[in-house]
């Protein structure tokens, strides 16, 4: 008899457990000011949110599919006490990733010199500069809307964002203008290789500028250089 009563009690407890649980478990609400947790999603261009799940993973743009651009110049003489020399600015609606920014220089008498890499949150104004043309690596890509400038007179510099460090180089003594690519080159390289695998490049969001400069110090006599920058562009 006791065995049968025990089995009956267990059966009744199992039958009424969901009801009891519903009556005794309080509902949990998000604290004031916090939205309830939702499924992960990716914000779409133009608004809205695309759901992400194991079946529909987050989209990732392969690096190889991004358009690549190059801008170069030779015979650059800069100016007496340069701050910003070579700059590249991300346009509205585009994110740039800088892969390589370099300068090959010669001077009359060999000397150690410090060059700086930095970013600016706001654009420069004034000064005298040449806008360099961007060359597409793939002719099927659209034209670049990034702005690459080479300054020959000091601008009013924009707001400093990040200091990326200095490159200390022994600049060679030579009378010829160096080139970026040559079988025999007497120039000294000031190079920032930002895109080597697995290291990501320097990312510029719209309105941000990457700078190769000299910190306002006096340039050595006879300074002449060739410059170049390589980057990818992604539409936001």
TIZA-814011 format. One record per residue (C-alpha): y, x, z; residue in three letters; residue number from 1. Coordinates in steps of 0.1 Angstrom, whole numbers. Each point is the difference from the previous one (the first is absolute). Layout:
N
<rec><v>Y</v><u>X</u><w>Z</w><code>ALA</code><pos>NUM</pos></rec>
...
END
This chain:
236
<rec><v>0</v><u>0</u><w>0</w><code>UNK</code><pos>1</pos></rec>
<rec><v>25</v><u>27</u><w>9</w><code>UNK</code><pos>2</pos></rec>
<rec><v>-8</v><u>18</u><w>-33</w><code>UNK</code><pos>3</pos></rec>
<rec><v>8</v><u>-31</u><w>-20</w><code>UNK</code><pos>4</pos></rec>
<rec><v>33</v><u>-6</u><w>19</w><code>UNK</code><pos>5</pos></rec>
<rec><v>10</v><u>36</u><w>-7</w><code>UNK</code><pos>6</pos></rec>
<rec><v>-6</v><u>-4</u><w>-37</w><code>UNK</code><pos>7</pos></rec>
<rec><v>20</v><u>-33</u><w>0</w><code>UNK</code><pos>8</pos></rec>
<rec><v>29</v><u>16</u><w>17</w><code>UNK</code><pos>9</pos></rec>
<rec><v>1</v><u>29</u><w>-25</w><code>UNK</code><pos>10</pos></rec>
<rec><v>-1</v><u>-24</u><w>-29</w><code>UNK</code><pos>11</pos></rec>
<rec><v>29</v><u>-21</u><w>14</w><code>UNK</code><pos>12</pos></rec>
<rec><v>21</v><u>31</u><w>6</w><code>UNK</code><pos>13</pos></rec>
<rec><v>-5</v><u>12</u><w>-36</w><code>UNK</code><pos>14</pos></rec>
<rec><v>9</v><u>-35</u><w>-13</w><code>UNK</code><pos>15</pos></rec>
<rec><v>33</v><u>-3</u><w>19</w><code>UNK</code><pos>16</pos></rec>
<rec><v>11</v><u>37</u><w>-1</w><code>UNK</code><pos>17</pos></rec>
<rec><v>23</v><u>-3</u><w>-31</w><code>UNK</code><pos>18</pos></rec>
<rec><v>18</v><u>-30</u><w>16</w><code>UNK</code><pos>19</pos></rec>
<rec><v>4</v><u>17</u><w>33</w><code>UNK</code><pos>20</pos></rec>
<rec><v>13</v><u>32</u><w>-17</w><code>UNK</code><pos>21</pos></rec>
<rec><v>25</v><u>-20</u><w>-20</w><code>UNK</code><pos>22</pos></rec>
<rec><v>13</v><u>-16</u><w>32</w><code>UNK</code><pos>23</pos></rec>
<rec><v>2</v><u>32</u><w>20</w><code>UNK</code><pos>24</pos></rec>
<rec><v>12</v><u>26</u><w>-25</w><code>UNK</code><pos>25</pos></rec>
<rec><v>38</v><u>-1</u><w>-4</w><code>UNK</code><pos>26</pos></rec>
<rec><v>16</v><u>5</u><w>-34</w><code>UNK</code><pos>27</pos></rec>
<rec><v>17</v><u>34</u><w>-6</w><code>UNK</code><pos>28</pos></rec>
<rec><v>34</v><u>0</u><w>-17</w><code>UNK</code><pos>29</pos></rec>
<rec><v>20</v><u>29</u><w>-13</w><code>UNK</code><pos>30</pos></rec>
<rec><v>28</v><u>11</u><w>24</w><code>UNK</code><pos>31</pos></rec>
<rec><v>35</v><u>-11</u><w>-8</w><code>UNK</code><pos>32</pos></rec>
<rec><v>15</v><u>19</u><w>-29</w><code>UNK</code><pos>33</pos></rec>
<rec><v>-34</v><u>10</u><w>-15</w><code>UNK</code><pos>34</pos></rec>
<rec><v>-17</v><u>-16</u><w>-29</w><code>UNK</code><pos>35</pos></rec>
<rec><v>-37</v><u>-8</u><w>2</w><code>UNK</code><pos>36</pos></rec>
<rec><v>-24</v><u>26</u><w>-16</w><code>UNK</code><pos>37</pos></rec>
<rec><v>-7</v><u>-6</u><w>-36</w><code>UNK</code><pos>38</pos></rec>
<rec><v>-23</v><u>15</u><w>-26</w><code>UNK</code><pos>39</pos></rec>
<rec><v>13</v><u>32</u><w>-15</w><code>UNK</code><pos>40</pos></rec>
<rec><v>19</v><u>-2</u><w>-32</w><code>UNK</code><pos>41</pos></rec>
<rec><v>22</v><u>19</u><w>-25</w><code>UNK</code><pos>42</pos></rec>
<rec><v>35</v><u>-11</u><w>-7</w><code>UNK</code><pos>43</pos></rec>
<rec><v>4</v><u>-8</u><w>-36</w><code>UNK</code><pos>44</pos></rec>
<rec><v>30</v><u>8</u><w>-22</w><code>UNK</code><pos>45</pos></rec>
<rec><v>23</v><u>-30</u><w>0</w><code>UNK</code><pos>46</pos></rec>
<rec><v>-13</v><u>-13</u><w>33</w><code>UNK</code><pos>47</pos></rec>
<rec><v>-33</v><u>-14</u><w>14</w><code>UNK</code><pos>48</pos></rec>
<rec><v>-30</v><u>17</u><w>14</w><code>UNK</code><pos>49</pos></rec>
<rec><v>-33</v><u>8</u><w>-17</w><code>UNK</code><pos>50</pos></rec>
<rec><v>-30</v><u>-2</u><w>24</w><code>UNK</code><pos>51</pos></rec>
<rec><v>-21</v><u>31</u><w>5</w><code>UNK</code><pos>52</pos></rec>
<rec><v>-37</v><u>-1</u><w>9</w><code>UNK</code><pos>53</pos></rec>
<rec><v>-31</v><u>21</u><w>-5</w><code>UNK</code><pos>54</pos></rec>
<rec><v>-5</v><u>-19</u><w>-33</w><code>UNK</code><pos>55</pos></rec>
<rec><v>36</v><u>5</u><w>-10</w><code>UNK</code><pos>56</pos></rec>
<rec><v>11</v><u>34</u><w>13</w><code>UNK</code><pos>57</pos></rec>
<rec><v>36</v><u>12</u><w>2</w><code>UNK</code><pos>58</pos></rec>
<rec><v>12</v><u>13</u><w>-34</w><code>UNK</code><pos>59</pos></rec>
<rec><v>6</v><u>37</u><w>-3</w><code>UNK</code><pos>60</pos></rec>
<rec><v>18</v><u>15</u><w>-30</w><code>UNK</code><pos>61</pos></rec>
<rec><v>-19</v><u>31</u><w>-12</w><code>UNK</code><pos>62</pos></rec>
<rec><v>23</v><u>31</u><w>-2</w><code>UNK</code><pos>63</pos></rec>
<rec><v>-12</v><u>7</u><w>-36</w><code>UNK</code><pos>64</pos></rec>
<rec><v>13</v><u>-34</u><w>-11</w><code>UNK</code><pos>65</pos></rec>
<rec><v>36</v><u>6</u><w>11</w><code>UNK</code><pos>66</pos></rec>
<rec><v>25</v><u>13</u><w>-26</w><code>UNK</code><pos>67</pos></rec>
<rec><v>9</v><u>36</u><w>4</w><code>UNK</code><pos>68</pos></rec>
<rec><v>34</v><u>15</u><w>-10</w><code>UNK</code><pos>69</pos></rec>
<rec><v>15</v><u>35</u><w>-2</w><code>UNK</code><pos>70</pos></rec>
<rec><v>36</v><u>12</u><w>-1</w><code>UNK</code><pos>71</pos></rec>
<rec><v>10</v><u>36</u><w>-6</w><code>UNK</code><pos>72</pos></rec>
<rec><v>30</v><u>22</u><w>-7</w><code>UNK</code><pos>73</pos></rec>
<rec><v>7</v><u>37</u><w>-7</w><code>UNK</code><pos>74</pos></rec>
<rec><v>30</v><u>22</u><w>4</w><code>UNK</code><pos>75</pos></rec>
<rec><v>12</v><u>-16</u><w>32</w><code>UNK</code><pos>76</pos></rec>
<rec><v>28</v><u>20</u><w>17</w><code>UNK</code><pos>77</pos></rec>
<rec><v>6</v><u>-24</u><w>30</w><code>UNK</code><pos>78</pos></rec>
<rec><v>34</v><u>5</u><w>18</w><code>UNK</code><pos>79</pos></rec>
<rec><v>13</v><u>24</u><w>26</w><code>UNK</code><pos>80</pos></rec>
<rec><v>-12</v><u>-15</u><w>33</w><code>UNK</code><pos>81</pos></rec>
<rec><v>-25</v><u>-27</u><w>-10</w><code>UNK</code><pos>82</pos></rec>
<rec><v>-13</v><u>-28</u><w>23</w><code>UNK</code><pos>83</pos></rec>
<rec><v>-19</v><u>-23</u><w>-24</w><code>UNK</code><pos>84</pos></rec>
<rec><v>-11</v><u>17</u><w>-32</w><code>UNK</code><pos>85</pos></rec>
<rec><v>-29</v><u>-20</u><w>-15</w><code>UNK</code><pos>86</pos></rec>
<rec><v>-4</v><u>-37</u><w>10</w><code>UNK</code><pos>87</pos></rec>
<rec><v>-21</v><u>-30</u><w>-9</w><code>UNK</code><pos>88</pos></rec>
<rec><v>7</v><u>-35</u><w>11</w><code>UNK</code><pos>89</pos></rec>
<rec><v>-23</v><u>-31</u><w>1</w><code>UNK</code><pos>90</pos></rec>
<rec><v>15</v><u>-30</u><w>-19</w><code>UNK</code><pos>91</pos></rec>
<rec><v>0</v><u>-36</u><w>12</w><code>UNK</code><pos>92</pos></rec>
<rec><v>-34</v><u>-16</u><w>-2</w><code>UNK</code><pos>93</pos></rec>
<rec><v>-19</v><u>33</u><w>-4</w><code>UNK</code><pos>94</pos></rec>
<rec><v>-19</v><u>23</u><w>24</w><code>UNK</code><pos>95</pos></rec>
<rec><v>-1</v><u>37</u><w>-11</w><code>UNK</code><pos>96</pos></rec>
<rec><v>-25</v><u>26</u><w>11</w><code>UNK</code><pos>97</pos></rec>
<rec><v>12</v><u>35</u><w>-6</w><code>UNK</code><pos>98</pos></rec>
<rec><v>-29</v><u>23</u><w>-9</w><code>UNK</code><pos>99</pos></rec>
<rec><v>19</v><u>32</u><w>-8</w><code>UNK</code><pos>100</pos></rec>
<rec><v>36</v><u>12</u><w>2</w><code>UNK</code><pos>101</pos></rec>
<rec><v>7</v><u>36</u><w>-8</w><code>UNK</code><pos>102</pos></rec>
<rec><v>25</v><u>26</u><w>-10</w><code>UNK</code><pos>103</pos></rec>
<rec><v>-5</v><u>35</u><w>-16</w><code>UNK</code><pos>104</pos></rec>
<rec><v>29</v><u>23</u><w>6</w><code>UNK</code><pos>105</pos></rec>
<rec><v>14</v><u>34</u><w>-7</w><code>UNK</code><pos>106</pos></rec>
<rec><v>30</v><u>19</u><w>14</w><code>UNK</code><pos>107</pos></rec>
<rec><v>19</v><u>32</u><w>-7</w><code>UNK</code><pos>108</pos></rec>
<rec><v>-13</v><u>18</u><w>31</w><code>UNK</code><pos>109</pos></rec>
<rec><v>-33</v><u>-11</u><w>16</w><code>UNK</code><pos>110</pos></rec>
<rec><v>6</v><u>-19</u><w>33</w><code>UNK</code><pos>111</pos></rec>
<rec><v>-18</v><u>-22</u><w>26</w><code>UNK</code><pos>112</pos></rec>
<rec><v>13</v><u>-36</u><w>-2</w><code>UNK</code><pos>113</pos></rec>
<rec><v>-8</v><u>-32</u><w>18</w><code>UNK</code><pos>114</pos></rec>
<rec><v>-3</v><u>-33</u><w>-19</w><code>UNK</code><pos>115</pos></rec>
<rec><v>-4</v><u>-34</u><w>16</w><code>UNK</code><pos>116</pos></rec>
<rec><v>-19</v><u>-32</u><w>-8</w><code>UNK</code><pos>117</pos></rec>
<rec><v>14</v><u>-32</u><w>16</w><code>UNK</code><pos>118</pos></rec>
<rec><v>4</v><u>-37</u><w>-7</w><code>UNK</code><pos>119</pos></rec>
<rec><v>31</v><u>-22</u><w>2</w><code>UNK</code><pos>120</pos></rec>
<rec><v>0</v><u>-36</u><w>9</w><code>UNK</code><pos>121</pos></rec>
<rec><v>32</v><u>-7</u><w>-20</w><code>UNK</code><pos>122</pos></rec>
<rec><v>11</v><u>14</u><w>-33</w><code>UNK</code><pos>123</pos></rec>
<rec><v>25</v><u>29</u><w>-6</w><code>UNK</code><pos>124</pos></rec>
<rec><v>34</v><u>-8</u><w>-14</w><code>UNK</code><pos>125</pos></rec>
<rec><v>25</v><u>21</u><w>-20</w><code>UNK</code><pos>126</pos></rec>
<rec><v>-6</v><u>36</u><w>-10</w><code>UNK</code><pos>127</pos></rec>
<rec><v>-10</v><u>11</u><w>-35</w><code>UNK</code><pos>128</pos></rec>
<rec><v>-35</v><u>-5</u><w>-12</w><code>UNK</code><pos>129</pos></rec>
<rec><v>-22</v><u>-2</u><w>-31</w><code>UNK</code><pos>130</pos></rec>
<rec><v>-26</v><u>-28</u><w>-2</w><code>UNK</code><pos>131</pos></rec>
<rec><v>-33</v><u>13</u><w>-12</w><code>UNK</code><pos>132</pos></rec>
<rec><v>-22</v><u>-20</u><w>-24</w><code>UNK</code><pos>133</pos></rec>
<rec><v>-34</v><u>-11</u><w>12</w><code>UNK</code><pos>134</pos></rec>
<rec><v>-29</v><u>7</u><w>-24</w><code>UNK</code><pos>135</pos></rec>
<rec><v>-30</v><u>-23</u><w>1</w><code>UNK</code><pos>136</pos></rec>
<rec><v>-34</v><u>17</u><w>3</w><code>UNK</code><pos>137</pos></rec>
<rec><v>-15</v><u>-31</u><w>-17</w><code>UNK</code><pos>138</pos></rec>
<rec><v>20</v><u>-13</u><w>-29</w><code>UNK</code><pos>139</pos></rec>
<rec><v>-13</v><u>-35</u><w>7</w><code>UNK</code><pos>140</pos></rec>
<rec><v>18</v><u>-2</u><w>34</w><code>UNK</code><pos>141</pos></rec>
<rec><v>34</v><u>-16</u><w>4</w><code>UNK</code><pos>142</pos></rec>
<rec><v>31</v><u>22</u><w>3</w><code>UNK</code><pos>143</pos></rec>
<rec><v>7</v><u>14</u><w>35</w><code>UNK</code><pos>144</pos></rec>
<rec><v>29</v><u>-16</u><w>19</w><code>UNK</code><pos>145</pos></rec>
<rec><v>2</v><u>29</u><w>26</w><code>UNK</code><pos>146</pos></rec>
<rec><v>32</v><u>20</u><w>0</w><code>UNK</code><pos>147</pos></rec>
<rec><v>-4</v><u>39</u><w>0</w><code>UNK</code><pos>148</pos></rec>
<rec><v>32</v><u>20</u><w>4</w><code>UNK</code><pos>149</pos></rec>
<rec><v>9</v><u>37</u><w>-1</w><code>UNK</code><pos>150</pos></rec>
<rec><v>32</v><u>7</u><w>18</w><code>UNK</code><pos>151</pos></rec>
<rec><v>26</v><u>26</u><w>-12</w><code>UNK</code><pos>152</pos></rec>
<rec><v>27</v><u>-11</u><w>25</w><code>UNK</code><pos>153</pos></rec>
<rec><v>-5</v><u>-11</u><w>35</w><code>UNK</code><pos>154</pos></rec>
<rec><v>-5</v><u>-38</u><w>6</w><code>UNK</code><pos>155</pos></rec>
<rec><v>8</v><u>-19</u><w>32</w><code>UNK</code><pos>156</pos></rec>
<rec><v>-35</v><u>-1</u><w>13</w><code>UNK</code><pos>157</pos></rec>
<rec><v>-17</v><u>-32</u><w>11</w><code>UNK</code><pos>158</pos></rec>
<rec><v>-16</v><u>-7</u><w>34</w><code>UNK</code><pos>159</pos></rec>
<rec><v>-27</v><u>25</u><w>10</w><code>UNK</code><pos>160</pos></rec>
<rec><v>-33</v><u>-17</u><w>5</w><code>UNK</code><pos>161</pos></rec>
<rec><v>-27</v><u>27</u><w>3</w><code>UNK</code><pos>162</pos></rec>
<rec><v>0</v><u>38</u><w>1</w><code>UNK</code><pos>163</pos></rec>
<rec><v>-32</v><u>12</u><w>-18</w><code>UNK</code><pos>164</pos></rec>
<rec><v>4</v><u>37</u><w>8</w><code>UNK</code><pos>165</pos></rec>
<rec><v>12</v><u>32</u><w>-16</w><code>UNK</code><pos>166</pos></rec>
<rec><v>-14</v><u>23</u><w>-27</w><code>UNK</code><pos>167</pos></rec>
<rec><v>9</v><u>36</u><w>6</w><code>UNK</code><pos>168</pos></rec>
<rec><v>-3</v><u>21</u><w>-32</w><code>UNK</code><pos>169</pos></rec>
<rec><v>8</v><u>34</u><w>-13</w><code>UNK</code><pos>170</pos></rec>
<rec><v>19</v><u>-7</u><w>-32</w><code>UNK</code><pos>171</pos></rec>
<rec><v>-6</v><u>26</u><w>-27</w><code>UNK</code><pos>172</pos></rec>
<rec><v>27</v><u>21</u><w>-17</w><code>UNK</code><pos>173</pos></rec>
<rec><v>0</v><u>-7</u><w>-37</w><code>UNK</code><pos>174</pos></rec>
<rec><v>25</v><u>-7</u><w>-28</w><code>UNK</code><pos>175</pos></rec>
<rec><v>-19</v><u>-26</u><w>-19</w><code>UNK</code><pos>176</pos></rec>
<rec><v>-2</v><u>-37</u><w>8</w><code>UNK</code><pos>177</pos></rec>
<rec><v>-35</v><u>-7</u><w>15</w><code>UNK</code><pos>178</pos></rec>
<rec><v>-22</v><u>-29</u><w>-13</w><code>UNK</code><pos>179</pos></rec>
<rec><v>-23</v><u>-24</u><w>18</w><code>UNK</code><pos>180</pos></rec>
<rec><v>-30</v><u>8</u><w>-22</w><code>UNK</code><pos>181</pos></rec>
<rec><v>-4</v><u>34</u><w>-16</w><code>UNK</code><pos>182</pos></rec>
<rec><v>-26</v><u>27</u><w>-6</w><code>UNK</code><pos>183</pos></rec>
<rec><v>23</v><u>26</u><w>14</w><code>UNK</code><pos>184</pos></rec>
<rec><v>26</v><u>-11</u><w>25</w><code>UNK</code><pos>185</pos></rec>
<rec><v>23</v><u>21</u><w>22</w><code>UNK</code><pos>186</pos></rec>
<rec><v>14</v><u>-30</u><w>19</w><code>UNK</code><pos>187</pos></rec>
<rec><v>-7</v><u>-8</u><w>36</w><code>UNK</code><pos>188</pos></rec>
<rec><v>-15</v><u>-34</u><w>7</w><code>UNK</code><pos>189</pos></rec>
<rec><v>14</v><u>-25</u><w>26</w><code>UNK</code><pos>190</pos></rec>
<rec><v>-27</v><u>-27</u><w>-1</w><code>UNK</code><pos>191</pos></rec>
<rec><v>-8</v><u>-31</u><w>19</w><code>UNK</code><pos>192</pos></rec>
<rec><v>-35</v><u>-12</u><w>-10</w><code>UNK</code><pos>193</pos></rec>
<rec><v>-1</v><u>-34</u><w>17</w><code>UNK</code><pos>194</pos></rec>
<rec><v>-29</v><u>-16</u><w>-18</w><code>UNK</code><pos>195</pos></rec>
<rec><v>-30</v><u>23</u><w>4</w><code>UNK</code><pos>196</pos></rec>
<rec><v>-32</v><u>-19</u><w>9</w><code>UNK</code><pos>197</pos></rec>
<rec><v>-6</v><u>-12</u><w>26</w><code>UNK</code><pos>198</pos></rec>
<rec><v>36</v><u>2</u><w>11</w><code>UNK</code><pos>199</pos></rec>
<rec><v>22</v><u>-29</u><w>-11</w><code>UNK</code><pos>200</pos></rec>
<rec><v>33</v><u>7</u><w>-17</w><code>UNK</code><pos>201</pos></rec>
<rec><v>35</v><u>-6</u><w>13</w><code>UNK</code><pos>202</pos></rec>
<rec><v>6</v><u>-38</u><w>-2</w><code>UNK</code><pos>203</pos></rec>
<rec><v>35</v><u>-12</u><w>-8</w><code>UNK</code><pos>204</pos></rec>
<rec><v>7</v><u>-37</u><w>5</w><code>UNK</code><pos>205</pos></rec>
<rec><v>29</v><u>-17</u><w>-20</w><code>UNK</code><pos>206</pos></rec>
<rec><v>33</v><u>18</u><w>6</w><code>UNK</code><pos>207</pos></rec>
<rec><v>-15</v><u>31</u><w>16</w><code>UNK</code><pos>208</pos></rec>
<rec><v>5</v><u>35</u><w>-14</w><code>UNK</code><pos>209</pos></rec>
<rec><v>-20</v><u>32</u><w>1</w><code>UNK</code><pos>210</pos></rec>
<rec><v>22</v><u>32</u><w>0</w><code>UNK</code><pos>211</pos></rec>
<rec><v>-6</v><u>37</u><w>-8</w><code>UNK</code><pos>212</pos></rec>
<rec><v>30</v><u>17</u><w>14</w><code>UNK</code><pos>213</pos></rec>
<rec><v>15</v><u>32</u><w>15</w><code>UNK</code><pos>214</pos></rec>
<rec><v>15</v><u>-13</u><w>32</w><code>UNK</code><pos>215</pos></rec>
<rec><v>36</v><u>9</u><w>-9</w><code>UNK</code><pos>216</pos></rec>
<rec><v>-5</v><u>37</u><w>1</w><code>UNK</code><pos>217</pos></rec>
<rec><v>14</v><u>24</u><w>-27</w><code>UNK</code><pos>218</pos></rec>
<rec><v>-23</v><u>5</u><w>-30</w><code>UNK</code><pos>219</pos></rec>
<rec><v>-8</v><u>36</u><w>-9</w><code>UNK</code><pos>220</pos></rec>
<rec><v>19</v><u>14</u><w>-29</w><code>UNK</code><pos>221</pos></rec>
<rec><v>-14</v><u>-6</u><w>-35</w><code>UNK</code><pos>222</pos></rec>
<rec><v>-21</v><u>-30</u><w>11</w><code>UNK</code><pos>223</pos></rec>
<rec><v>-17</v><u>-17</u><w>-29</w><code>UNK</code><pos>224</pos></rec>
<rec><v>-29</v><u>-24</u><w>1</w><code>UNK</code><pos>225</pos></rec>
<rec><v>-23</v><u>-24</u><w>-17</w><code>UNK</code><pos>226</pos></rec>
<rec><v>-10</v><u>-32</u><w>18</w><code>UNK</code><pos>227</pos></rec>
<rec><v>-26</v><u>-27</u><w>-2</w><code>UNK</code><pos>228</pos></rec>
<rec><v>-12</v><u>-31</u><w>18</w><code>UNK</code><pos>229</pos></rec>
<rec><v>-32</v><u>-21</u><w>-5</w><code>UNK</code><pos>230</pos></rec>
<rec><v>-5</v><u>-35</u><w>14</w><code>UNK</code><pos>231</pos></rec>
<rec><v>-18</v><u>-33</u><w>-3</w><code>UNK</code><pos>232</pos></rec>
<rec><v>16</v><u>-35</u><w>1</w><code>UNK</code><pos>233</pos></rec>
<rec><v>-13</v><u>-32</u><w>14</w><code>UNK</code><pos>234</pos></rec>
<rec><v>16</v><u>-34</u><w>-4</w><code>UNK</code><pos>235</pos></rec>
<rec><v>5</v><u>-19</u><w>32</w><code>UNK</code><pos>236</pos></rec>
END
